[in-house]
Amino acid sequence: MTGEEPFVAAVKPLVDAMGGVMVPADEAGPEDVVLAWEGADVVAVRLPQLADSLDHILAAMERREGRPLSDLDRKAKQEVVRILEARGAFAVRHGVETVASALGVSRFTVYNYLNREKGS
C-alpha cells in the first residue's frame, strides 16, 4: 500500500473546510493546486472563488451552531463578525452584505460590530 491514500485522507478535512474539491492530479486545470507525495502528483485541489468561500464558511458556522446565524443573540453575532473579519470575509466584494443577510441584521449593524472590535 502506498502513502497516497492516507495523504489524501489527511488533507481532505482541510480541503473541505476551504470549500475546495479534490480532483485527480491528471485532471488538474491551470488554477488548481497539485499536491505531491513522495515525489509523485497525487491529487489536485480546486479552490473555490472567494465569494463561494464566504458562503461555505457561513454554512459551516451555521452547522457548528446548530441553527441559523440569524437566530443567534447579539453577542454571538458580534463573535461571528470577529471570526469572519479575521478570516478576511470583508475583503470579498459584497462581504458585508452577505454577512448581514446571514446574520439577519443590516449592513450598518455589521459595520458597528466591526468598529466596536477595532475600538476595544
All heavy atoms as an XYZ file, in Angstrom:
907
protein
N       0.853     -1.194      0.000
C       0.000      0.000      0.000
C       0.890      1.246      0.000
O       1.831      1.344      0.761
C      -0.903     -0.028      1.229
C      -1.765      1.184      1.360
S      -2.715      1.078      2.888
C      -4.148      1.949      2.401
N       0.569      2.189     -0.830
C       1.354      3.423     -0.894
C       0.850      4.404      0.152
O      -0.180      4.204      0.778
C       1.220      4.076     -2.287
O      -0.126      4.519     -2.439
C       1.590      3.118     -3.392
N       1.569      5.481      0.312
C       1.162      6.505      1.262
C       0.138      7.468      0.693
O      -0.285      8.386      1.367
N      -0.271      7.261     -0.564
C      -1.181      8.210     -1.218
C      -2.543      8.276     -0.548
O      -3.070      9.351     -0.311
C      -1.341      7.858     -2.696
C      -0.081      8.047     -3.491
C      -0.219      7.625     -4.941
O      -1.327      7.276     -5.375
O       0.789      7.653     -5.638
N      -3.143      7.124     -0.228
C      -4.487      7.137      0.344
C      -4.508      7.843      1.702
O      -5.375      8.679      1.933
C      -5.048      5.716      0.455
C      -5.291      5.048     -0.884
C      -4.035      4.383     -1.479
O      -2.983      4.325     -0.793
O      -4.106      3.928     -2.622
N      -3.555      7.541      2.606
C      -3.544      8.287      3.869
C      -3.285      9.782      3.661
O      -3.834     10.619      4.379
C      -2.414      7.640      4.676
C      -2.281      6.274      4.110
C      -2.618      6.419      2.649
N      -2.469     10.120      2.667
C      -2.194     11.523      2.376
C      -3.481     12.230      1.961
O      -3.814     13.302      2.479
C      -1.142     11.643      1.270
C      -0.896     13.056      0.834
C      -0.176     13.929      1.632
C      -1.400     13.524     -0.367
C       0.050     15.245      1.239
C      -1.187     14.828     -0.773
C      -0.465     15.691      0.030
N      -4.226     11.627      1.044
C      -5.489     12.220      0.591
C      -6.467     12.330      1.755
O      -7.115     13.366      1.943
C      -6.093     11.416     -0.586
C      -7.500     11.894     -0.913
C      -5.200     11.523     -1.813
N      -6.535     11.283      2.582
C      -7.423     11.319      3.751
C      -6.995     12.419      4.725
O      -7.845     13.064      5.344
C      -7.434      9.957      4.446
N      -5.684     12.639      4.837
C      -5.188     13.647      5.763
C      -5.511     15.065      5.312
O      -5.789     15.934      6.143
C      -3.674     13.494      5.942
N      -5.473     15.331      4.006
C      -5.729     16.696      3.533
C      -7.208     16.971      3.282
O      -7.608     18.126      3.171
C      -4.898     17.035      2.270
C      -3.419     16.960      2.560
C      -5.279     16.180      1.088
N      -8.029     15.938      3.218
C      -9.451     16.121      2.903
C     -10.160     17.076      3.865
O     -10.892     17.961      3.414
C     -10.178     14.780      2.847
C     -11.619     14.935      2.382
C     -12.272     13.606      2.153
C     -13.693     13.680      1.640
N     -14.393     14.925      1.655
N      -9.972     16.968      5.198
C     -10.660     17.929      6.081
C     -10.285     19.379      5.802
O     -11.137     20.268      5.871
C     -10.218     17.503      7.487
C      -9.833     16.069      7.348
C      -9.253     15.940      5.970
N      -9.036     19.621      5.455
C      -8.607     20.981      5.135
C      -9.262     21.466      3.852
O      -9.774     22.586      3.774
C      -7.084     21.044      5.010
C      -6.505     22.403      4.613
C      -6.836     23.461      5.649
C      -5.003     22.278      4.430
N      -9.268     20.602      2.833
C      -9.890     20.956      1.558
C     -11.378     21.223      1.760
O     -11.929     22.199      1.248
C      -9.642     19.855      0.500
C     -10.428     20.113     -0.770
C      -8.150     19.733      0.200
N     -12.034     20.361      2.535
C     -13.466     20.548      2.814
C     -13.719     21.852      3.552
O     -14.669     22.570      3.249
C     -14.011     19.373      3.634
C     -14.098     18.081      2.842
O     -13.995     18.114      1.594
O     -14.259     17.019      3.480
N     -12.871     22.182      4.531
C     -13.052     23.412      5.311
C     -12.920     24.650      4.442
O     -13.551     25.671      4.704
C     -12.038     23.454      6.454
N     -12.100     24.561      3.390
C     -11.917     25.696      2.484
C     -13.006     25.746      1.423
O     -13.102     26.714      0.685
C     -10.564     25.597      1.770
C      -9.386     25.724      2.671
S      -7.801     25.693      1.785
C      -7.995     24.372      0.625
N     -13.807     24.687      1.323
C     -14.819     24.641      0.277
C     -14.238     24.208     -1.048
O     -14.847     24.404     -2.097
N     -13.056     23.591     -1.010
C     -12.408     23.116     -2.231
C     -12.919     21.744     -2.637
O     -13.678     21.099     -1.913
N     -12.463     21.305     -3.793
C     -12.829     19.996     -4.321
C     -11.546     19.311     -4.761
O     -10.694     19.926     -5.400
C     -13.790     20.140     -5.532
C     -14.113     18.787     -6.144
C     -15.061     20.858     -5.121
N     -11.430     18.033     -4.420
C     -10.270     17.272     -4.866
C     -10.595     16.594     -6.191
O     -11.683     16.029     -6.348
C      -9.856     16.249     -3.814
C      -9.258     16.895     -2.592
S      -8.406     15.767     -1.480
C      -9.773     14.968     -0.687
N      -9.652     16.676     -7.134
C      -9.796     16.037     -8.441
C      -8.506     15.263     -8.720
O      -7.458     15.573     -8.153
C     -10.072     17.063     -9.565
C     -11.389     17.788     -9.336
C      -8.950     18.067     -9.685
N      -8.580     14.256     -9.599
C      -7.350     13.529     -9.931
C      -6.278     14.492    -10.447
O      -6.576     15.456    -11.158
C      -7.799     12.562    -11.027
C      -9.272     12.376    -10.787
C      -9.757     13.709    -10.278
N      -5.051     14.238    -10.065
C      -3.946     15.120    -10.441
C      -3.834     15.301    -11.948
O      -3.517     16.395    -12.422
C      -2.632     14.585     -9.872
N      -4.142     14.248    -12.710
C      -4.017     14.359    -14.167
C      -5.162     15.141    -14.805
O      -5.152     15.393    -16.002
C      -3.871     12.978    -14.821
C      -5.045     12.048    -14.556
O      -5.972     12.419    -13.797
O      -5.042     10.929    -15.104
N      -6.147     15.544    -13.995
C      -7.257     16.363    -14.492
C      -7.148     17.813    -13.999
O      -8.082     18.598    -14.146
C      -8.593     15.771    -14.057
C      -8.895     14.423    -14.678
C     -10.210     13.834    -14.188
O     -11.048     14.590    -13.634
O     -10.395     12.618    -14.356
N      -6.008     18.149    -13.415
C      -5.821     19.487    -12.850
C      -5.836     20.546    -13.937
O      -5.256     20.379    -15.005
C      -4.498     19.549    -12.089
N      -6.523     21.638    -13.640
C      -6.530     22.791    -14.521
C      -5.451     23.772    -14.092
O      -4.785     23.580    -13.071
N      -5.293     24.842    -14.856
C      -4.225     25.797    -14.548
C      -4.385     26.504    -13.200
O      -3.399     26.948    -12.608
C      -4.284     26.787    -15.705
C      -5.616     26.595    -16.339
C      -6.039     25.197    -16.046
N      -5.597     26.619    -12.699
C      -5.829     27.295    -11.423
C      -5.823     26.334    -10.239
O      -5.895     26.764     -9.094
C      -7.169     28.043    -11.462
C      -7.261     29.091    -12.546
C      -6.241     30.212    -12.356
O      -6.034     30.643    -11.211
O      -5.657     30.640    -13.359
N      -5.769     25.025    -10.498
C      -5.790     24.040     -9.430
C      -4.420     23.935     -8.765
O      -3.391     24.218     -9.377
C      -6.207     22.667     -9.968
C      -7.629     22.672    -10.513
O      -8.430     23.526    -10.092
O      -7.936     21.811    -11.360
N      -4.413     23.486     -7.520
C      -3.179     23.273     -6.770
C      -2.930     21.768     -6.731
O      -3.742     21.016     -6.188
C      -3.298     23.830     -5.335
C      -2.030     23.556     -4.548
C      -3.620     25.313     -5.362
N      -1.830     21.340     -7.339
C      -1.499     19.914     -7.370
C      -0.649     19.578     -6.140
O       0.344     20.236     -5.866
C      -0.747     19.538     -8.662
C      -0.365     18.063     -8.665
C      -1.602     19.867     -9.886
N      -1.096     18.560     -5.403
C      -0.380     18.114     -4.216
C       0.394     16.849     -4.550
O      -0.145     15.927     -5.168
C      -1.355     17.839     -3.071
C      -2.266     19.005     -2.661
C      -3.210     18.575     -1.550
C      -1.442     20.200     -2.222
N       1.652     16.811     -4.145
C       2.508     15.661     -4.411
C       2.848     14.961     -3.111
O       2.896     15.582     -2.046
C       3.787     16.110     -5.117
N       3.085     13.670     -3.206
C       3.501     12.867     -2.065
C       4.634     11.965     -2.508
O       4.497     11.255     -3.507
C       2.325     12.047     -1.546
C       2.662     11.201     -0.365
C       2.849      9.859     -0.349
C       2.835     11.645      0.976
N       3.133      9.432      0.899
C       3.135     10.520      1.758
C       2.785     12.889      1.589
C       3.378     10.599      3.120
C       3.023     12.958      2.940
C       3.312     11.822      3.701
N       5.737     12.063     -1.824
C       6.914     11.259     -2.133
C       7.302     11.371     -3.611
O       7.593     10.376     -4.281
C       6.711      9.805     -1.705
C       6.529      9.674     -0.201
C       6.316      8.250      0.270
O       6.059      7.345     -0.558
O       6.400      8.049      1.493
N       7.268     12.593     -4.106
C       7.724     12.870     -5.457
C       6.729     12.621     -6.570
O       7.033     12.849     -7.739
N       5.534     12.174     -6.259
C       4.533     11.898     -7.298
C       3.298     12.766     -7.066
O       2.850     12.939     -5.924
C       4.138     10.424     -7.275
N       2.737     13.323     -8.144
C       1.488     14.078     -8.050
C       0.377     13.121     -7.655
O       0.189     12.076     -8.291
C       1.161     14.740     -9.389
C       2.139     15.846     -9.748
O       2.894     16.280     -8.858
O       2.147     16.268    -10.923
N      -0.340     13.461     -6.591
C      -1.358     12.562     -6.044
C      -2.763     13.067     -6.318
O      -3.624     12.331     -6.788
C      -1.164     12.382     -4.522
C      -2.266     11.516     -3.936
C       0.195     11.792     -4.227
N      -3.000     14.327     -6.033
C      -4.343     14.880     -6.142
C      -4.221     16.378     -6.410
O      -3.227     17.007     -6.052
C      -5.160     14.594     -4.850
C      -4.605     15.357     -3.671
C      -6.643     14.872     -5.026
N      -5.231     16.919     -7.055
C      -5.298     18.359     -7.273
C      -6.458     18.918     -6.460
O      -7.467     18.244     -6.258
C      -5.490     18.668     -8.756
N      -6.264     20.128     -5.998
C      -7.307     20.797     -5.225
C      -7.811     21.974     -6.037
O      -7.038     22.839     -6.444
C      -6.772     21.276     -3.854
C      -7.860     22.019     -3.095
C      -6.247     20.101     -3.054
N      -9.098     21.972     -6.272
C      -9.758     23.057     -6.987
C     -10.358     23.979     -5.932
O     -11.310     23.628     -5.242
C     -10.832     22.488     -7.908
C     -11.441     23.503     -8.836
C     -12.104     22.836    -10.019
N     -11.075     22.211    -10.848
C     -11.274     21.133    -11.616
N     -12.455     20.577    -11.663
N     -10.287     20.623    -12.335
N      -9.757     25.143     -5.783
C     -10.196     26.087     -4.768
C     -11.422     26.854     -5.241
O     -11.555     27.148     -6.426
C      -9.065     27.055     -4.435
C      -7.806     26.400     -3.869
C      -6.680     27.417     -3.777
C      -8.092     25.785     -2.518
N     -12.305     27.207     -4.309
C     -13.491     27.972     -4.690
C     -13.141     29.428     -4.933
O     -12.090     29.907     -4.524
C     -14.390     27.834     -3.461
C     -13.422     27.696     -2.333
C     -12.243     26.919     -2.891
N     -14.031     30.114     -5.608
C     -13.909     31.563     -5.727
C     -14.113     32.149     -4.336
O     -14.762     31.556     -3.483
C     -14.969     32.114     -6.696
C     -14.841     31.589     -8.104
C     -13.528     31.995     -8.741
O     -13.134     33.138     -8.675
N     -12.842     31.036     -9.346
N     -13.552     33.315     -4.082
C     -13.640     33.906     -2.746
C     -15.080     34.065     -2.265
O     -15.387     33.778     -1.113
C     -12.936     35.262     -2.718
C     -11.413     35.205     -2.715
C     -10.837     36.613     -2.786
C     -10.880     34.474     -1.505
N     -15.962     34.494     -3.139
C     -17.357     34.678     -2.731
C     -17.983     33.345     -2.338
O     -18.752     33.269     -1.368
C     -18.161     35.337     -3.845
N     -17.643     32.277     -3.061
C     -18.148     30.956     -2.710
C     -17.582     30.502     -1.373
O     -18.255     29.823     -0.606
C     -17.802     29.931     -3.795
C     -18.491     30.228     -5.119
O     -19.545     30.902     -5.109
O     -17.973     29.792     -6.155
N     -16.332     30.865     -1.108
C     -15.708     30.513      0.175
C     -16.473     31.148      1.328
O     -16.679     30.513      2.359
C     -14.256     30.982      0.225
O     -13.447     30.211     -0.597
N     -16.891     32.383      1.167
C     -17.631     33.053      2.226
C     -18.938     32.320      2.497
O     -19.290     32.073      3.657
C     -17.885     34.523      1.883
C     -18.656     35.325      2.930
C     -18.010     35.232      4.305
C     -18.775     36.777      2.485
N     -19.644     31.946      1.448
C     -20.886     31.185      1.635
C     -20.598     29.863      2.349
O     -21.352     29.443      3.233
C     -21.563     30.916      0.291
C     -22.149     32.169     -0.325
O     -22.428     33.138      0.409
O     -22.337     32.187     -1.562
N     -19.503     29.216      1.972
C     -19.123     27.949      2.593
C     -18.801     28.149      4.076
O     -19.224     27.360      4.931
C     -17.919     27.351      1.848
C     -17.524     26.019      2.348
N     -18.179     24.861      1.984
C     -16.551     25.647      3.201
C     -17.624     23.842      2.585
N     -16.617     24.285      3.328
N     -18.076     29.199      4.395
C     -17.717     29.497      5.788
C     -18.977     29.775      6.611
O     -19.123     29.271      7.729
C     -16.745     30.689      5.860
C     -15.381     30.290      5.284
C     -16.605     31.207      7.291
C     -14.456     31.468      5.028
N     -19.897     30.553      6.048
C     -21.141     30.854      6.761
C     -21.951     29.583      7.007
O     -22.491     29.384      8.103
C     -21.960     31.882      5.983
C     -21.393     33.304      5.981
C     -22.086     34.156      4.929
C     -21.499     33.932      7.365
N     -22.017     28.718      6.004
C     -22.761     27.460      6.165
C     -22.107     26.580      7.230
O     -22.804     25.961      8.043
C     -22.834     26.719      4.829
N     -20.776     26.548      7.256
C     -20.074     25.756      8.271
C     -20.326     26.319      9.663
O     -20.497     25.560     10.634
C     -18.580     25.729      7.965
N     -20.381     27.646      9.773
C     -20.652     28.260     11.070
C     -22.065     27.918     11.538
O     -22.283     27.649     12.723
C     -20.446     29.768     11.006
C     -18.992     30.154     10.801
S     -18.746     31.937     10.733
C     -18.249     32.227     12.420
N     -23.012     27.908     10.604
C     -24.383     27.523     10.966
C     -24.435     26.077     11.434
O     -25.113     25.762     12.405
C     -25.336     27.737      9.784
C     -25.777     29.160      9.634
C     -26.975     29.327      8.724
O     -27.333     28.401      7.960
O     -27.554     30.425      8.769
N     -23.721     25.197     10.721
C     -23.707     23.790     11.137
C     -23.112     23.659     12.539
O     -23.616     22.912     13.371
C     -22.914     22.931     10.151
C     -23.668     22.621      8.870
C     -22.973     21.560      8.034
N     -21.601     21.901      7.676
C     -21.251     22.657      6.638
N     -22.180     23.159      5.846
N     -19.989     22.908      6.395
N     -22.044     24.389     12.798
C     -21.402     24.329     14.107
C     -22.342     24.830     15.204
O     -22.395     24.272     16.303
C     -20.119     25.149     14.096
C     -19.281     24.926     15.354
C     -18.037     25.760     15.374
N     -18.418     27.148     15.589
C     -17.774     28.194     15.113
N     -16.704     28.036     14.377
N     -18.188     29.415     15.348
N     -23.082     25.889     14.912
C     -24.018     26.453     15.896
C     -25.280     25.599     16.032
O     -25.967     25.668     17.042
C     -24.416     27.880     15.507
C     -23.279     28.878     15.588
C     -22.813     29.140     17.007
O     -23.625     29.028     17.950
O     -21.619     29.438     17.174
N     -25.596     24.848     14.991
C     -26.798     24.014     15.030
C     -28.085     24.780     14.788
O     -29.176     24.266     15.045
N     -27.954     25.973     14.269
C     -29.136     26.801     13.972
C     -28.705     27.936     13.056
O     -27.517     28.228     12.923
C     -29.755     27.352     15.248
C     -28.790     28.178     16.068
C     -29.396     28.573     17.393
N     -28.353     29.089     18.263
C     -28.581     29.878     19.270
N     -29.811     30.261     19.541
N     -27.599     30.305     20.024
N     -29.680     28.600     12.437
C     -29.329     29.730     11.564
C     -28.599     30.818     12.349
O     -28.906     31.071     13.521
C     -30.693     30.231     11.063
C     -31.625     29.080     11.230
C     -31.122     28.330     12.442
N     -27.650     31.452     11.702
C     -26.898     32.528     12.353
C     -27.819     33.672     12.756
O     -27.550     34.370     13.732
C     -25.778     33.025     11.438
C     -24.688     31.999     11.115
C     -23.669     32.598     10.149
C     -24.016     31.479     12.369
N     -28.890     33.847     12.015
C     -29.831     34.928     12.344
C     -30.537     34.689     13.678
O     -31.076     35.622     14.264
C     -30.861     35.086     11.223
O     -31.580     33.878     11.042
N     -30.511     33.452     14.190
C     -31.136     33.138     15.477
C     -30.212     33.394     16.669
O     -30.641     33.263     17.811
C     -31.584     31.673     15.516
C     -32.766     31.392     14.596
O     -33.367     32.357     14.075
O     -33.068     30.205     14.387
N     -28.960     33.738     16.411
C     -28.016     33.978     17.497
C     -28.321     35.293     18.203
O     -28.902     36.211     17.615
C     -26.584     34.032     16.944
C     -26.067     32.773     16.243
C     -24.678     33.029     15.666
C     -26.050     31.595     17.186
N     -27.891     35.391     19.458
C     -28.056     36.656     20.163
C     -26.982     37.649     19.694
O     -26.066     37.295     18.958
C     -28.027     36.464     21.689
C     -26.702     35.932     22.221
O     -25.643     36.124     21.569
O     -26.705     35.320     23.304
N     -27.119     38.894     20.133
C     -26.230     39.961     19.662
C     -24.763     39.650     19.935
O     -23.913     39.817     19.076
C     -26.622     41.298     20.306
C     -25.766     42.468     19.816
C     -26.202     43.797     20.405
N     -26.324     43.800     21.839
C     -25.314     43.989     22.694
N     -24.103     44.205     22.234
N     -25.523     43.975     23.993
N     -24.452     39.178     21.126
C     -23.062     38.883     21.479
C     -22.485     37.790     20.575
O     -21.340     37.889     20.120
C     -22.972     38.478     22.946
C     -21.567     38.255     23.422
C     -21.531     38.012     24.923
C     -20.130     37.665     25.334
N     -19.637     38.441     26.411
N     -23.258     36.769     20.306
C     -22.801     35.686     19.427
C     -22.616     36.192     17.999
O     -21.662     35.790     17.310
C     -23.784     34.520     19.466
N     -23.490     37.072     17.544
C     -23.340     37.655     16.201
C     -22.074     38.492     16.122
O     -21.364     38.470     15.118
C     -24.570     38.494     15.837
C     -25.806     37.652     15.545
C     -27.005     38.509     15.218
C     -28.229     37.653     14.993
N     -29.402     38.448     14.628
N     -21.779     39.233     17.181
C     -20.540     40.020     17.213
C     -19.322     39.094     17.119
O     -18.356     39.405     16.433
C     -20.478     40.864     18.484
C     -21.458     42.007     18.480
C     -21.535     42.720     19.818
O     -21.223     42.152     20.876
N     -21.971     43.970     19.780
N     -19.385     37.955     17.783
C     -18.292     36.991     17.724
C     -18.144     36.419     16.314
O     -17.028     36.246     15.813
C     -18.525     35.866     18.739
C     -17.463     34.794     18.733
C     -16.085     35.268     19.163
O     -15.945     36.394     19.691
O     -15.122     34.518     18.964
N     -19.259     36.147     15.652
C     -19.223     35.667     14.272
C     -18.538     36.699     13.383
O     -17.672     36.357     12.566
C     -20.654     35.348     13.753
C     -20.679     35.183     12.244
C     -21.195     34.093     14.435
N     -18.895     37.958     13.537
C     -18.278     39.031     12.743
C     -16.779     39.100     13.027
O     -15.966     39.240     12.107
C     -18.970     40.385     12.997
C     -18.171     41.542     12.412
C     -20.380     40.369     12.414
N     -16.376     38.955     14.274
C     -14.959     38.973     14.633
C     -14.206     37.831     13.938
O     -13.147     38.028     13.355
C     -14.782     38.864     16.144
C     -13.328     39.043     16.590
C     -13.093     38.598     18.017
N     -13.330     37.173     18.224
C     -12.521     36.193     17.796
N     -11.444     36.480     17.122
N     -12.796     34.937     18.038
N     -14.773     36.644     13.974
C     -14.149     35.482     13.332
C     -14.057     35.696     11.824
O     -13.016     35.437     11.206
C     -14.939     34.195     13.660
C     -14.787     33.845     15.139
C     -14.488     33.031     12.771
C     -15.774     32.795     15.625
N     -15.140     36.176     11.239
C     -15.157     36.394      9.792
C     -14.164     37.472      9.383
O     -13.507     37.350      8.342
C     -16.572     36.748      9.324
C     -17.574     35.600      9.412
C     -18.979     36.108      9.138
C     -17.207     34.472      8.459
N     -14.033     38.509     10.190
C     -13.052     39.547      9.863
C     -11.640     38.967      9.892
O     -10.828     39.229      9.007
C     -13.153     40.730     10.823
C     -12.153     41.821     10.459
C     -12.221     43.024     11.366
O     -12.548     42.870     12.557
O     -11.920     44.121     10.880
N     -11.359     38.141     10.884
C     -10.036     37.513     10.989
C      -9.753     36.611      9.790
O      -8.608     36.449      9.380
C      -9.932     36.719     12.289
N     -10.802     36.050      9.203
C     -10.639     35.164      8.049
C     -10.705     35.908      6.719
O     -10.659     35.306      5.664
C     -11.702     34.063      8.093
C     -11.472     33.139      9.299
C     -12.376     31.987      9.351
N     -12.047     31.001      8.335
C     -12.686     29.851      8.203
N     -13.661     29.541      9.026
N     -12.351     29.017      7.254
N     -10.826     37.223      6.768
C     -10.793     38.026      5.547
C     -12.112     38.135      4.811
O     -12.154     38.523      3.643
N     -13.204     37.835      5.488
C     -14.512     37.816      4.831
C     -14.920     39.171      4.262
O     -15.646     39.230      3.269
C     -15.589     37.341      5.808
N     -14.430     40.234      4.856
C     -14.887     41.548      4.429
C     -14.022     42.137      3.325
O     -14.281     43.242      2.862
C     -15.027     42.464      5.642
C     -15.994     41.886      6.648
C     -15.548     41.384      7.854
C     -17.343     41.788      6.346
C     -16.427     40.820      8.758
C     -18.231     41.218      7.232
C     -17.775     40.733      8.441
N     -13.028     41.381      2.896
C     -12.241     41.769      1.725
C     -12.919     41.313      0.440
O     -12.576     41.766     -0.643
C     -10.833     41.172      1.809
N     -13.902     40.427      0.580
C     -14.641     39.908     -0.562
C     -15.696     40.925     -0.976
O     -16.357     41.527     -0.122
C     -15.331     38.566     -0.188
C     -16.191     38.045     -1.303
C     -14.297     37.543      0.229
N     -15.842     41.102     -2.267
C     -16.870     42.022     -2.760
C     -18.238     41.594     -2.236
O     -18.583     40.413     -2.294
C     -16.856     42.009     -4.292
C     -17.770     43.042     -4.873
C     -17.525     43.170     -6.358
N     -18.285     44.274     -6.871
C     -19.046     44.215     -7.945
N     -19.105     43.103     -8.643
N     -19.710     45.261     -8.344
N     -18.971     42.504     -1.706
C     -20.293     42.287     -1.108
C     -20.227     41.444      0.157
O     -21.228     40.870      0.579
C     -21.285     41.669     -2.105
C     -21.477     42.476     -3.339
N     -21.994     43.757     -3.322
C     -21.195     42.203     -4.637
C     -22.026     44.224     -4.552
N     -21.542     43.305     -5.370
N     -19.043     41.361      0.788
C     -18.883     40.571      2.006
C     -19.763     41.058      3.137
O     -20.409     40.255      3.814
N     -19.798     42.374      3.336
C     -20.621     42.918      4.421
C     -22.095     42.596      4.178
O     -22.802     42.164      5.091
C     -20.400     44.439      4.582
C     -21.419     45.041      5.545
C     -18.983     44.715      5.056
N     -22.552     42.765      2.950
C     -23.951     42.478      2.625
C     -24.273     41.003      2.828
O     -25.329     40.650      3.367
C     -24.274     42.882      1.181
C     -24.256     44.372      0.929
C     -22.864     44.911      0.580
O     -21.857     44.197      0.758
O     -22.792     46.078      0.159
N     -23.364     40.125      2.408
C     -23.579     38.683      2.543
C     -23.667     38.293      4.011
O     -24.557     37.538      4.417
C     -22.444     37.905      1.849
O     -22.423     38.263      0.471
C     -22.624     36.405      1.983
N     -22.760     38.814      4.817
C     -22.753     38.509      6.249
C     -23.984     39.099      6.923
O     -24.632     38.437      7.743
C     -21.449     39.006      6.908
C     -21.520     38.903      8.421
C     -20.253     38.225      6.362
N     -24.321     40.331      6.586
C     -25.511     40.964      7.176
C     -26.756     40.127      6.900
O     -27.569     39.888      7.806
C     -25.678     42.381      6.633
N     -26.888     39.660      5.681
C     -28.032     38.830      5.320
C     -28.053     37.536      6.132
O     -29.100     37.132      6.642
C     -27.990     38.523      3.816
O     -29.044     37.681      3.463
N     -26.905     36.882      6.262
C     -26.833     35.626      7.013
C     -27.156     35.835      8.491
O     -27.773     34.978      9.127
C     -25.453     35.000      6.864
N     -26.751     36.987      9.030
C     -26.999     37.278     10.444
C     -28.384     37.872     10.697
O     -28.805     37.987     11.847
C     -25.940     38.243     10.981
C     -24.513     37.718     11.061
C     -23.569     38.826     11.512
C     -24.420     36.523     11.990
N     -29.061     38.278      9.633
C     -30.379     38.890      9.794
C     -30.298     40.281     10.383
O     -31.174     40.695     11.149
N     -29.213     40.998     10.032
C     -29.031     42.368     10.513
C     -28.747     43.267      9.314
O     -28.564     42.794      8.192
C     -27.877     42.471     11.543
C     -28.173     41.616     12.772
C     -26.541     42.080     10.928
N     -28.661     44.554      9.564
C     -28.358     45.496      8.491
C     -26.853     45.596      8.271
O     -26.055     45.195      9.134
C     -28.902     46.881      8.843
O     -28.170     47.422      9.937
N     -26.471     46.141      7.124
C     -25.051     46.410      6.862
C     -24.499     47.349      7.932
O     -23.379     47.184      8.386
C     -24.861     47.048      5.482
C     -25.119     46.128      4.340
C     -24.905     46.795      2.991
N     -25.370     48.177      2.999
C     -24.811     49.178      2.330
N     -23.771     48.969      1.572
N     -25.288     50.401      2.397
N     -25.302     48.325      8.303
C     -24.909     49.291      9.328
C     -24.540     48.570     10.630
O     -23.550     48.917     11.283
C     -26.049     50.291      9.554
C     -25.748     51.332     10.588
C     -24.895     52.391     10.310
C     -26.322     51.254     11.856
C     -24.617     53.353     11.269
C     -26.047     52.213     12.821
C     -25.189     53.256     12.520
N     -25.330     47.571     10.998
C     -25.054     46.810     12.222
C     -23.731     46.058     12.105
O     -22.934     46.045     13.050
C     -26.206     45.835     12.521
O     -27.402     46.596     12.744
C     -25.922     44.974     13.738
N     -23.471     45.457     10.948
C     -22.197     44.756     10.752
C     -21.043     45.747     10.886
O     -20.046     45.458     11.563
C     -22.153     44.023      9.396
C     -20.761     43.480      9.113
C     -23.177     42.897      9.366
N     -21.167     46.911     10.266
C     -20.123     47.939     10.399
C     -19.941     48.359     11.862
O     -18.822     48.572     12.318
C     -20.418     49.154      9.518
C     -20.151     48.919      8.060
C     -21.166     49.008      7.127
C     -18.868     48.600      7.608
C     -20.918     48.787      5.766
C     -18.605     48.385      6.265
C     -19.633     48.475      5.352
O     -19.383     48.252      4.023
N     -21.043     48.466     12.599
C     -20.932     48.796     14.029
C     -20.177     47.705     14.778
O     -19.343     48.017     15.633
C     -22.318     48.984     14.652
C     -22.882     50.356     14.388
O     -22.160     51.289     14.051
N     -24.201     50.484     14.530
N     -20.473     46.442     14.486
C     -19.752     45.328     15.119
C     -18.257     45.412     14.778
O     -17.414     45.210     15.644
C     -20.293     43.977     14.668
C     -21.689     43.636     15.140
C     -22.360     42.552     14.608
C     -22.360     44.371     16.116
C     -23.625     42.195     15.018
C     -23.639     44.038     16.522
C     -24.271     42.931     15.982
O     -25.531     42.607     16.387
N     -17.949     45.712     13.528
C     -16.545     45.822     13.113
C     -15.861     46.982     13.827
O     -14.732     46.849     14.303
C     -16.446     46.000     11.601
C     -16.781     44.779     10.750
C     -16.956     45.173      9.293
C     -15.704     43.719     10.902
N     -16.532     48.110     13.901
C     -15.954     49.282     14.573
C     -15.783     49.044     16.061
O     -14.815     49.495     16.664
C     -16.800     50.522     14.315
C     -16.676     50.999     12.878
O     -15.678     50.747     12.218
N     -17.710     51.662     12.394
N     -16.734     48.330     16.663
C     -16.649     48.025     18.094
C     -15.409     47.180     18.345
O     -14.693     47.388     19.316
C     -17.902     47.283     18.554
C     -17.820     46.838     20.012
C     -19.125     46.320     20.529
N     -20.030     47.454     20.624
C     -21.312     47.419     20.244
N     -21.827     46.336     19.745
N     -22.079     48.468     20.372
N     -15.144     46.209     17.468
C     -13.978     45.340     17.605
C     -12.693     46.157     17.515
O     -11.758     45.935     18.263
C     -14.006     44.251     16.515
C     -12.915     43.240     16.652
C     -13.017     42.386     17.905
O     -14.125     42.184     18.423
O     -11.963     41.940     18.380
N     -12.643     47.100     16.587
C     -11.442     47.915     16.410
C     -11.226     48.855     17.595
O     -10.097     49.174     17.945
C     -11.542     48.717     15.112
C     -11.337     47.862     13.884
C     -11.437     48.699     12.631
C     -11.125     47.930     11.402
N     -12.114     46.999     10.971
N     -12.319     49.295     18.215
C     -12.218     50.230     19.324
C     -11.867     49.582     20.649
O     -11.463     50.256     21.580
N     -11.994     48.258     20.734
C     -11.710     47.610     22.029
C     -10.315     47.087     22.124
O      -9.508     47.159     21.289
C     -12.694     46.468     22.278
O     -12.853     45.630     21.180
